[in-house]
Amino acid sequence: QVQLVESGGGSVQAGGSLRLSCAASGYTYPCMGWFRQAPGKEREGVAIICHVDDSTYYADSVKGRFSISQDNAKNTVYLQMNSLKPEDTAMYYCAAGGYGTAMRTYNYWGQGTQVTVSS
């Protein structure tokens, strides 16, 4: 069984930065990622990283602003979020054990951490 614990969310003004962390226990291969869901909207993929080859994927809306990385020794994935915009406001979820950007393949989910960006 995989357990995921997220941290690092909070409130920030537009243009600011936050770093989310997701500490995992258990087998999280092949990929881990961050997804988000804003009120009234569907959950969407934000950034994915795959353990085997460190390949990454970013949603178009966050390219150039967000960066996903992993520390295999700590079994932790990070999401560095810069130049935050009000439209980045959402609950952010860490997920593990999935295949690339296919959200339905991710079997393990964290409890979520709220990110709020004010204008």
KOLTOR-575441 format. One record per residue: residue number from 1; x, y, z of N, C-alpha, C in turn. Coordinates in nm, 4 decimals. Example, Ala and Ser with C-alpha at 12.3 -4.5 7.8 and 13.67 -1.06 7.14 Angstrom:
BEGIN
(rec 1, (1.3190, -0.5690, 0.7800), (1.2300, -0.4500, 0.7800), (1.3200, -0.3300, 0.7800)) (rec 2, (1.2850, -0.2250, 0.7080), (1.3670, -0.1060, 0.7140), (1.2900, 0.0030, 0.7870)) 
This chain:
BEGIN
(rec 1, (0.0844, -0.1190, 0.0000), (0.0000, 0.0000, 0.0000), (0.0877, 0.1236, 0.0000)) (rec 2, (0.0519, 0.2194, -0.0830), (0.1274, 0.3429, -0.0938), (0.0559, 0.4528, -0.0169)) (rec 3, (0.1322, 0.5262, 0.0607), (0.0777, 0.6435, 0.1290), (0.1502, 0.7675, 0.0807)) (rec 4, (0.0742, 0.8722, 0.0558), (0.1287, 0.9976, 0.0054), (0.0900, 1.1102, 0.0998)) (rec 5, (0.1884, 1.1894, 0.1384), (0.1631, 1.3014, 0.2285), (0.2132, 1.4294, 0.1625)) (rec 6, (0.1200, 1.5180, 0.1333), (0.1546, 1.6442, 0.0668), (0.1753, 1.7542, 0.1707)) (rec 7, (0.2557, 1.8504, 0.1334), (0.2753, 1.9697, 0.2156), (0.3206, 2.0844, 0.1261)) (rec 8, (0.3127, 2.2054, 0.1799), (0.3654, 2.3202, 0.1086), (0.2632, 2.4137, 0.0484)) (rec 9, (0.1369, 2.3788, 0.0546), (0.0354, 2.4682, 0.0014), (0.0216, 2.5923, 0.0875)) (rec 10, (-0.0592, 2.6868, 0.0395), (-0.0810, 2.8085, 0.1153), (-0.1381, 2.9178, 0.0285)) (rec 11, (-0.1344, 3.0379, 0.0822), (-0.1856, 3.1541, 0.0110), (-0.0698, 3.2437, -0.0288)) (rec 12, (-0.0766, 3.2958, -0.1494), (0.0301, 3.3806, -0.2007), (-0.0293, 3.4815, -0.2974)) (rec 13, (0.0377, 3.5926, -0.3137), (-0.0073, 3.6912, -0.4114), (0.0412, 3.6517, -0.5502)) (rec 14, (-0.0293, 3.7014, -0.6502), (0.0094, 3.6751, -0.7881), (0.1546, 3.7157, -0.8102)) (rec 15, (0.2256, 3.6304, -0.8829), (0.3669, 3.6532, -0.9066), (0.4572, 3.5842, -0.8068)) (rec 16, (0.3991, 3.5344, -0.6995), (0.4758, 3.4679, -0.5959), (0.5074, 3.3240, -0.6284)) (rec 17, (0.5707, 3.2561, -0.5326), (0.6142, 3.1179, -0.5523), (0.5741, 3.0319, -0.4330)) (rec 18, (0.5549, 2.9044, -0.4609), (0.5328, 2.8028, -0.3587), (0.6020, 2.6762, -0.4044)) (rec 19, (0.6403, 2.5926, -0.3074), (0.6932, 2.4605, -0.3397), (0.6128, 2.3557, -0.2652)) (rec 20, (0.5540, 2.2662, -0.3417), (0.4796, 2.1542, -0.2854), (0.5709, 2.0325, -0.2744)) (rec 21, (0.5499, 1.9550, -0.1682), (0.6242, 1.8313, -0.1489), (0.5265, 1.7161, -0.1331)) (rec 22, (0.5674, 1.5999, -0.1810), (0.4872, 1.4798, -0.1668), (0.5794, 1.3677, -0.1225)) (rec 23, (0.5676, 1.3304, 0.0045), (0.6488, 1.2226, 0.0594), (0.5724, 1.0920, 0.0461)) (rec 24, (0.6374, 0.9936, -0.0155), (0.5705, 0.8675, -0.0437), (0.6319, 0.7529, 0.0350)) (rec 25, (0.5468, 0.6593, 0.0705), (0.5941, 0.5331, 0.1263), (0.5368, 0.4228, 0.0402)) (rec 26, (0.6212, 0.3258, 0.0073), (0.5750, 0.2188, -0.0783), (0.6244, 0.2333, -0.2204)) (rec 27, (0.5724, 0.1455, -0.3051), (0.6168, 0.1371, -0.4446), (0.5379, 0.2346, -0.5302)) (rec 28, (0.6042, 0.3351, -0.5841), (0.5344, 0.4419, -0.6561), (0.5602, 0.4407, -0.8061)) (rec 29, (0.6244, 0.3337, -0.8544), (0.6530, 0.3277, -0.9977), (0.5269, 0.3033, -1.0773)) (rec 30, (0.5221, 0.3402, -1.2078), (0.6322, 0.4027, -1.2812), (0.6393, 0.5539, -1.2713)) (rec 31, (0.5273, 0.6212, -1.2432), (0.5289, 0.7670, -1.2447), (0.4567, 0.8237, -1.1226)) (rec 32, (0.4938, 0.9451, -1.0887), (0.4211, 1.0243, -0.9895), (0.3870, 1.1577, -1.0513)) (rec 33, (0.2886, 1.2231, -0.9950), (0.2517, 1.3500, -1.0542), (0.1679, 1.4353, -0.9624)) (rec 34, (0.1458, 1.5559, -1.0082), (0.0589, 1.6512, -0.9414), (-0.0608, 1.6816, -1.0304)) (rec 35, (-0.1756, 1.6787, -0.9685), (-0.3002, 1.7124, -1.0355), (-0.3678, 1.8220, -0.9533)) (rec 36, (-0.4594, 1.8946, -1.0144), (-0.5289, 1.9979, -0.9390), (-0.6752, 2.0039, -0.9788)) (rec 37, (-0.7541, 2.0535, -0.8864), (-0.8963, 2.0680, -0.9130), (-0.9451, 2.1971, -0.8502)) (rec 38, (-0.9957, 2.2853, -0.9350), (-1.0536, 2.4110, -0.8898), (-1.2039, 2.3907, -0.8719)) (rec 39, (-1.2666, 2.4728, -0.7887), (-1.4111, 2.4595, -0.7669), (-1.4881, 2.4650, -0.8974)) (rec 40, (-1.5755, 2.3690, -0.9185), (-1.6584, 2.3665, -1.0368), (-1.5897, 2.3173, -1.1626)) (rec 41, (-1.4653, 2.2753, -1.1488), (-1.3904, 2.2274, -1.2670), (-1.3464, 2.0835, -1.2470)) (rec 42, (-1.3123, 2.0180, -1.3575), (-1.2628, 1.8817, -1.3503), (-1.1171, 1.8806, -1.3039)) (rec 43, (-1.0794, 1.7694, -1.2462), (-0.9400, 1.7523, -1.2062), (-0.8543, 1.7433, -1.3317)) (rec 44, (-0.7383, 1.8078, -1.3280), (-0.6510, 1.8084, -1.4447), (-0.5071, 1.7795, -1.4039)) (rec 45, (-0.4327, 1.7240, -1.4965), (-0.2923, 1.6982, -1.4728), (-0.2119, 1.8268, -1.4813)) (rec 46, (-0.1178, 1.8439, -1.3922), (-0.0327, 1.9621, -1.3894), (0.1093, 1.9260, -1.4317)) (rec 47, (0.1670, 1.8278, -1.3644), (0.3046, 1.7878, -1.3943), (0.3234, 1.6422, -1.3540)) (rec 48, (0.3978, 1.5701, -1.4363), (0.4239, 1.4278, -1.4146), (0.5734, 1.4038, -1.4237)) (rec 49, (0.6231, 1.3105, -1.3414), (0.7612, 1.2679, -1.3542), (0.7650, 1.1163, -1.3410)) (rec 50, (0.8425, 1.0530, -1.4280), (0.8508, 0.9076, -1.4267), (0.9883, 0.8652, -1.3757)) (rec 51, (0.9870, 0.7695, -1.2841), (1.1084, 0.7351, -1.2108), (1.2180, 0.6770, -1.2995)) (rec 52, (1.1800, 0.5952, -1.3961), (1.2796, 0.5185, -1.4688), (1.3755, 0.6073, -1.5454)) (rec 53, (1.3208, 0.7065, -1.6152), (1.4061, 0.7885, -1.7021), (1.3973, 0.9374, -1.6709)) (rec 54, (1.3324, 0.9734, -1.5598), (1.3160, 1.1137, -1.5209), (1.2425, 1.1958, -1.6264)) (rec 55, (1.1674, 1.1312, -1.7120), (1.0912, 1.2069, -1.8108), (0.9823, 1.2858, -1.7393)) (rec 56, (0.9500, 1.4014, -1.7947), (0.8513, 1.4894, -1.7328), (0.7480, 1.5348, -1.8343)) (rec 57, (0.6342, 1.5741, -1.7835), (0.5257, 1.6303, -1.8638), (0.4687, 1.7475, -1.7876)) (rec 58, (0.4335, 1.8532, -1.8618), (0.3706, 1.9693, -1.8007), (0.2461, 2.0082, -1.8805)) (rec 59, (0.1444, 2.0486, -1.8107), (0.0297, 2.1074, -1.8770), (0.0730, 2.2377, -1.9428)) (rec 60, (0.0131, 2.2705, -2.0552), (0.0503, 2.3918, -2.1278), (0.0380, 2.5158, -2.0394)) (rec 61, (-0.0606, 2.5155, -1.9521), (-0.0877, 2.6337, -1.8704), (0.0215, 2.6621, -1.7670)) (rec 62, (0.1092, 2.5633, -1.7401), (0.2112, 2.5839, -1.6371), (0.3533, 2.5755, -1.6926)) (rec 63, (0.3675, 2.5448, -1.8193), (0.5014, 2.5337, -1.8783), (0.5782, 2.6630, -1.8622)) (rec 64, (0.7033, 2.6491, -1.8218), (0.7876, 2.7652, -1.8019), (0.7733, 2.8288, -1.6649)) (rec 65, (0.6713, 2.7881, -1.5888), (0.6498, 2.8443, -1.4549), (0.6650, 2.7399, -1.3451)) (rec 66, (0.6238, 2.6179, -1.3731), (0.6296, 2.5096, -1.2744), (0.7399, 2.4123, -1.3121)) (rec 67, (0.7966, 2.3485, -1.2094), (0.9006, 2.2494, -1.2324), (0.8817, 2.1334, -1.1344)) (rec 68, (0.8787, 2.0119, -1.1882), (0.8640, 1.8932, -1.1046), (0.9987, 1.8236, -1.0936)) (rec 69, (1.0287, 1.7733, -0.9752), (1.1545, 1.7025, -0.9540), (1.1329, 1.5927, -0.8508)) (rec 70, (1.2312, 1.5037, -0.8410), (1.2175, 1.3942, -0.7455), (1.3493, 1.3688, -0.6749)) (rec 71, (1.3378, 1.3269, -0.5517), (1.4523, 1.2843, -0.4719), (1.4282, 1.1370, -0.4416)) (rec 72, (1.4923, 1.0511, -0.5191), (1.4653, 0.9083, -0.5050), (1.5072, 0.8542, -0.3686)) (rec 73, (1.6111, 0.9104, -0.3129), (1.6579, 0.8649, -0.1820), (1.5518, 0.8893, -0.0747)) (rec 74, (1.4779, 0.9993, -0.0901), (1.3746, 1.0343, 0.0077), (1.2362, 0.9908, -0.0379)) (rec 75, (1.2283, 0.9363, -0.1605), (1.0994, 0.8982, -0.2189), (1.0008, 1.0148, -0.2121)) (rec 76, (1.0498, 1.1288, -0.2536), (0.9716, 1.2518, -0.2461), (0.9723, 1.3217, -0.3805)) (rec 77, (0.8575, 1.3755, -0.4165), (0.8436, 1.4527, -0.5390), (0.8085, 1.5959, -0.5013)) (rec 78, (0.8659, 1.6887, -0.5740), (0.8438, 1.8306, -0.5474), (0.7811, 1.8982, -0.6685)) (rec 79, (0.7056, 2.0023, -0.6413), (0.6528, 2.0874, -0.7482), (0.6855, 2.2312, -0.7123)) (rec 80, (0.7811, 2.2874, -0.7840), (0.8172, 2.4275, -0.7645), (0.7278, 2.5115, -0.8541)) (rec 81, (0.6549, 2.6019, -0.7945), (0.5597, 2.6838, -0.8685), (0.6017, 2.8296, -0.8586)) (rec 82, (0.6373, 2.8873, -0.9713), (0.6792, 3.0271, -0.9774), (0.5802, 3.1069, -1.0615)) (rec 83, (0.5875, 3.2377, -1.0485), (0.5007, 3.3277, -1.1253), (0.3555, 3.2842, -1.1159)) (rec 84, (0.3110, 3.2583, -0.9963), (0.1764, 3.2066, -0.9768), (0.0709, 3.3078, -1.0195)) (rec 85, (-0.0386, 3.2544, -1.0729), (-0.1495, 3.3352, -1.1210), (-0.2762, 3.2982, -1.0445)) (rec 86, (-0.3729, 3.3883, -1.0380), (-0.4986, 3.3549, -0.9696), (-0.5625, 3.2280, -1.0249)) (rec 87, (-0.5464, 3.2031, -1.1530), (-0.6059, 3.0824, -1.2124), (-0.5356, 2.9539, -1.1708)) (rec 88, (-0.4257, 2.9645, -1.0981), (-0.3600, 2.8463, -1.0421), (-0.4254, 2.8040, -0.9106)) (rec 89, (-0.5176, 2.8832, -0.8613), (-0.5863, 2.8505, -0.7367), (-0.6633, 2.7204, -0.7512)) (rec 90, (-0.6355, 2.6251, -0.6642), (-0.6975, 2.4927, -0.6711), (-0.6495, 2.4085, -0.5547)) (rec 91, (-0.7135, 2.2932, -0.5383), (-0.6611, 2.1896, -0.4500), (-0.5642, 2.1070, -0.5332)) (rec 92, (-0.4447, 2.0912, -0.4834), (-0.3424, 2.0164, -0.5544), (-0.3264, 1.8791, -0.4901)) (rec 93, (-0.3274, 1.7774, -0.5745), (-0.3180, 1.6395, -0.5271), (-0.1931, 1.5735, -0.5849)) (rec 94, (-0.1248, 1.4993, -0.5003), (-0.0150, 1.4144, -0.5440), (-0.0718, 1.2765, -0.5746)) (rec 95, (-0.0193, 1.2143, -0.6788), (-0.0646, 1.0808, -0.7155), (0.0549, 0.9958, -0.7556)) (rec 96, (0.0402, 0.8650, -0.7430), (0.1519, 0.7756, -0.7714), (0.1039, 0.6457, -0.8337)) (rec 97, (0.1994, 0.5784, -0.8990), (0.1712, 0.4462, -0.9536), (0.1039, 0.4464, -1.0873)) (rec 98, (0.1003, 0.5605, -1.1532), (0.0314, 0.5677, -1.2817), (0.1253, 0.5683, -1.3993)) (rec 99, (0.0643, 0.5795, -1.5173), (0.1389, 0.5769, -1.6420), (0.1248, 0.7106, -1.7135)) (rec 100, (0.2324, 0.7880, -1.7106), (0.2338, 0.9153, -1.7819), (0.1201, 1.0056, -1.7419)) (rec 101, (0.0514, 1.0584, -1.8422), (-0.0536, 1.1576, -1.8172), (-0.1928, 1.0964, -1.8009)) (rec 102, (-0.2023, 0.9641, -1.8040), (-0.3317, 0.8979, -1.7924), (-0.3782, 0.8978, -1.6473)) (rec 103, (-0.4577, 0.9974, -1.6117), (-0.4967, 1.0162, -1.4716), (-0.5653, 0.8938, -1.4143)) (rec 104, (-0.6439, 0.8248, -1.4959), (-0.7197, 0.7108, -1.4446), (-0.6316, 0.5932, -1.4048)) (rec 105, (-0.5046, 0.5964, -1.4459), (-0.4147, 0.4858, -1.4102), (-0.3475, 0.5061, -1.2755)) (rec 106, (-0.3685, 0.6228, -1.2151), (-0.3054, 0.6505, -1.0862), (-0.3947, 0.5960, -0.9741)) (rec 107, (-0.3430, 0.4984, -0.9038), (-0.4225, 0.4311, -0.8016), (-0.4082, 0.4919, -0.6630)) (rec 108, (-0.3036, 0.5687, -0.6430), (-0.2752, 0.6213, -0.5097), (-0.2773, 0.7738, -0.5124)) (rec 109, (-0.3515, 0.8302, -0.4167), (-0.3709, 0.9748, -0.4132), (-0.3478, 1.0265, -0.2714)) (rec 110, (-0.2928, 1.1470, -0.2641), (-0.2802, 1.2142, -0.1363), (-0.4100, 1.2838, -0.0994)) (rec 111, (-0.4087, 1.3484, 0.0156), (-0.5301, 1.4125, 0.0657), (-0.5521, 1.5500, 0.0057)) (rec 112, (-0.4506, 1.6033, -0.0597), (-0.4628, 1.7340, -0.1234), (-0.4085, 1.8466, -0.0370)) (rec 113, (-0.3582, 1.9481, -0.1025), (-0.3117, 2.0682, -0.0333), (-0.3609, 2.1897, -0.1122)) (rec 114, (-0.4165, 2.2860, -0.0420), (-0.4798, 2.4008, -0.1075), (-0.3763, 2.5053, -0.1455)) (rec 115, (-0.3879, 2.5532, -0.2668), (-0.3074, 2.6660, -0.3147), (-0.4033, 2.7771, -0.3538)) (rec 116, (-0.3845, 2.8936, -0.2962), (-0.4693, 3.0082, -0.3253), (-0.3822, 3.1250, -0.3673)) (rec 117, (-0.4095, 3.1786, -0.4856), (-0.3319, 3.2897, -0.5400), (-0.4245, 3.4093, -0.5543)) (rec 118, (-0.3899, 3.5165, -0.4880), (-0.4728, 3.6362, -0.4922), (-0.4126, 3.7384, -0.5881)) (rec 119, (-0.5005, 3.8159, -0.6481), (-0.4550, 3.9157, -0.7474), (-0.4196, 4.0461, -0.6801)) 
